[in-house]
Structures are given as structure tokens and as C-alpha cells.
Amino acid sequence: MLVEVTTWYLEMLSPSQLLPAFSSNPNLAVIRAEIPCPELNRFLYTSVGGDWYWIDRLSWTKNRWLEYLNRREVQTWVAYLSGTPAGYIELVAQPGDNVEIAYFGLLRQFIGQRIGGHLLSVGIKQAWEMGAKRVWMHTCSLDGPYALANYQARGFQIYKEQTRQQELPEKPIGPWAGAYS
């Protein structure tokens, strides 16, 4: 189906713009996945993005995932609640001392538990620690209903907006084939 999709590009130009929302939940931990692991990243990508039409990386082979992850510019941080993966943030250092939040999100069952603000705050803090002079990301109208508000609540400012037509499957694919059958 052909749908109209609006994309918002957001940025922070100083660490002082971060308005953190850290959780006091002792069962919540955010840990860097320091060993490149295609299986983990693909799991996170499909589990988080399956409900929001994240389809760009579905065709990647294991070798493509490993090639991408095995770069020092890429960092994956995973939020765990009571030992269970709850979401992730993927950071990519880019030329010009930019760090992009390439992917961010929670598995559906963890939405609404105040984990997203915490994970995003940790990720932004880490992006600045990577030597960023600018942290940026984008989100779109296909993402979760609170995504844009969470980014702005953390201090991101919109610097560009685009609307385009995009061809999509009739419904989101879900975290795995047959998830919604």
C-alpha cells in the first residue's frame, strides 16, 4: 500500500541540551554489547521494529550484519529489565564529530514502563562521550506514537521535516513471520 510518511530530523548541539529521565528501578540496566553479534542485533531490530515497518535491514545476511557491527564507529546499548532485553539504542560515529542515533526503541511489552526515557538518556550521554559535537537522529510517522515526544522531552530539536509517499506492506510484519496470524 502507498502511504504518506512524515520524517522529522532532530539534533542536539550541546550536552547541556540533554534533559535526562533516568529510572530508579533497580531491575533496569543498560549495558553495551561489546562483542559484535549479528544474531543479537537482528533480534533487537526485528523485535523492536517489527511493529513499526522497520524493513530496511531484513534482507541483510549474517555477513552483512557482522561487517556493519564490526566497526569501531558502531555501538549497541541494550536495556535489560530483570535480565530480559527490553530495548536498544544503536549509535554510529560519523565524520565531522557527529553521532547518529541510528536505531532506538523498546520491545512492545516494555512500552509504557518509563524505560524509553532512561535508555534514550543513557544513549545520548554515551553519544557525547564518543566525542560528538552534534548528536542527531530521525523518526517518522510510522514509529510509535510517543517516539517524537520522547525525543523532544530529552532535549532534541527538529531541524528538518520531510513528507513523502512510501510503499509498505498492508500491515506491519511483526517481530517474526506469522507473529500476527
C-alpha positions as CSV (number, residue, x, y, z in Angstrom):
1,M,0.0,0.0,0.0
2,L,1.1,3.6,-0.7
3,V,1.2,5.8,2.4
4,E,2.3,9.3,3.2
5,V,5.2,9.3,5.7
6,T,6.5,12.3,7.5
7,T,10.1,12.2,8.7
8,W,11.5,14.5,11.4
9,Y,15.2,15.1,11.7
10,L,16.3,16.1,15.2
11,E,19.6,17.2,16.8
12,M,21.4,18.3,19.9
13,L,24.3,20.6,19.6
14,S,25.5,20.6,23.2
15,P,25.5,18.1,26.1
16,S,23.7,20.8,28.2
17,Q,20.6,20.3,26.0
18,L,20.1,16.8,27.4
19,L,17.1,16.7,29.7
20,P,17.6,13.2,31.2
21,A,14.9,10.9,32.5
22,F,16.7,8.3,34.5
23,S,14.8,5.5,36.1
24,S,15.3,4.5,39.8
25,N,14.2,0.9,39.0
26,P,16.9,-1.3,40.4
27,N,16.0,-4.1,37.9
28,L,16.7,-1.9,34.9
29,A,20.2,-1.9,33.4
30,V,21.7,-0.6,30.2
31,I,24.7,-2.5,29.0
32,R,26.9,-2.1,25.9
33,A,27.0,-5.2,23.7
34,E,30.8,-5.0,23.2
35,I,31.1,-8.2,21.0
36,P,29.7,-7.7,17.5
37,C,26.8,-10.3,17.4
38,P,24.6,-10.3,14.3
39,E,22.1,-12.6,15.9
40,L,21.6,-10.1,18.8
41,N,21.3,-7.1,16.7
42,R,18.9,-8.7,14.2
43,F,16.8,-9.9,17.1
44,L,16.6,-6.4,18.5
45,Y,16.0,-4.9,15.1
46,T,13.1,-7.2,14.3
47,S,11.7,-7.4,17.8
48,V,11.6,-3.6,18.2
49,G,10.9,-2.6,14.7
50,G,8.5,-5.3,13.5
51,D,5.5,-3.3,14.7
52,W,6.7,0.0,13.1
53,Y,7.6,-1.1,9.5
54,W,11.4,-1.4,10.1
55,I,12.1,-3.3,6.9
56,D,15.4,-1.8,5.6
57,R,17.7,-4.4,7.2
58,L,15.5,-7.5,6.8
59,S,17.4,-8.6,3.7
60,W,20.8,-8.3,5.4
61,T,22.8,-11.5,5.5
62,K,24.7,-12.6,8.7
63,N,27.9,-11.4,7.0
64,R,26.4,-8.0,6.2
65,W,25.4,-7.6,9.8
66,L,28.8,-8.6,11.0
67,E,30.5,-6.3,8.6
68,Y,28.3,-3.4,9.8
69,L,28.7,-4.2,13.5
70,N,32.4,-4.9,13.4
71,R,33.3,-1.2,13.0
72,R,34.5,0.8,15.9
73,E,32.1,3.6,14.9
74,V,29.1,1.5,15.9
75,Q,27.9,0.9,19.4
76,T,24.9,-1.1,20.6
77,W,23.5,-0.5,24.1
78,V,20.8,-2.8,25.4
79,A,18.3,-2.1,28.1
80,Y,17.5,-5.1,30.3
81,L,14.7,-5.4,32.8
82,S,15.2,-8.2,35.3
83,G,17.6,-9.8,32.9
84,T,15.3,-9.6,29.9
85,P,16.2,-7.5,26.8
86,A,13.7,-4.6,26.8
87,G,15.1,-2.4,24.0
88,Y,18.1,-0.9,22.5
89,I,19.9,2.1,21.1
90,E,22.4,2.0,18.2
91,L,24.9,4.8,18.0
92,V,27.1,5.5,14.9
93,A,30.0,7.9,14.9
94,Q,30.2,9.8,11.7
95,P,32.6,12.3,10.0
96,G,32.6,15.8,11.5
97,D,32.2,14.6,15.1
98,N,28.6,13.7,14.5
99,V,27.0,10.8,16.3
100,E,23.8,9.4,14.9
101,I,21.2,7.5,16.9
102,A,20.6,5.1,14.1
103,Y,18.0,2.9,15.9
104,F,16.2,3.2,19.2
105,G,13.2,1.5,20.6
106,L,11.6,-0.9,23.0
107,L,10.0,-4.3,22.6
108,R,6.3,-3.9,22.7
109,Q,5.7,-5.4,26.1
110,F,8.1,-2.9,27.7
111,I,6.4,0.3,26.3
112,G,4.8,2.5,28.9
113,Q,7.1,1.5,31.8
114,R,9.4,4.6,31.7
115,I,12.2,2.6,30.2
116,G,12.4,4.6,27.0
117,G,13.4,7.9,28.6
118,H,16.0,6.1,30.6
119,L,17.5,4.2,27.7
120,L,17.5,7.3,25.5
121,S,19.2,9.4,28.2
122,V,21.9,6.8,28.6
123,G,22.4,6.6,24.8
124,I,22.6,10.4,24.4
125,K,25.1,10.6,27.3
126,Q,27.2,7.9,25.6
127,A,27.0,9.7,22.3
128,W,28.5,12.8,23.8
129,E,31.2,10.6,25.5
130,M,32.1,9.3,22.0
131,G,33.3,12.8,21.2
132,A,30.3,14.2,19.5
133,K,29.9,17.8,18.7
134,R,26.4,17.0,17.4
135,V,24.0,14.2,18.2
136,W,21.2,13.6,15.7
137,M,18.5,11.2,14.7
138,H,15.3,10.9,12.7
139,T,11.9,9.5,13.4
140,C,8.8,9.2,11.3
141,S,5.1,9.0,11.4
142,L,5.3,5.2,11.2
143,D,7.2,5.0,14.6
144,G,5.5,4.6,18.0
145,P,3.0,7.3,19.0
146,Y,5.3,8.6,21.8
147,A,8.6,8.5,19.9
148,L,8.8,12.1,18.8
149,A,7.5,13.4,22.1
150,N,10.2,11.4,24.0
151,Y,13.0,12.7,21.8
152,Q,11.8,16.3,22.3
153,A,11.4,15.8,26.0
154,R,15.0,14.7,26.2
155,G,16.1,18.0,24.5
156,F,16.2,17.2,20.8
157,Q,15.2,20.0,18.4
158,I,13.6,19.4,15.0
159,Y,15.8,20.9,12.3
160,K,14.1,19.4,9.2
161,E,10.8,17.8,8.2
162,Q,10.0,15.9,5.0
163,T,6.9,14.2,3.7
164,R,7.0,11.5,1.0
165,Q,5.0,8.6,-0.3
166,Q,6.2,5.2,0.6
167,E,5.2,1.7,-0.4
168,L,4.6,-0.6,2.6
169,P,3.2,-4.0,3.3
170,E,-0.6,-4.0,4.2
171,K,0.3,-4.3,7.9
172,P,3.5,-4.4,10.0
173,I,5.4,-7.6,9.6
174,G,5.7,-8.1,13.4
175,P,8.8,-9.4,15.2
176,W,8.8,-12.7,13.2
177,A,7.0,-14.4,10.3
178,G,3.5,-15.3,11.4
179,A,3.6,-13.3,14.6
180,Y,0.1,-11.9,13.9
181,S,-1.5,-15.0,12.4
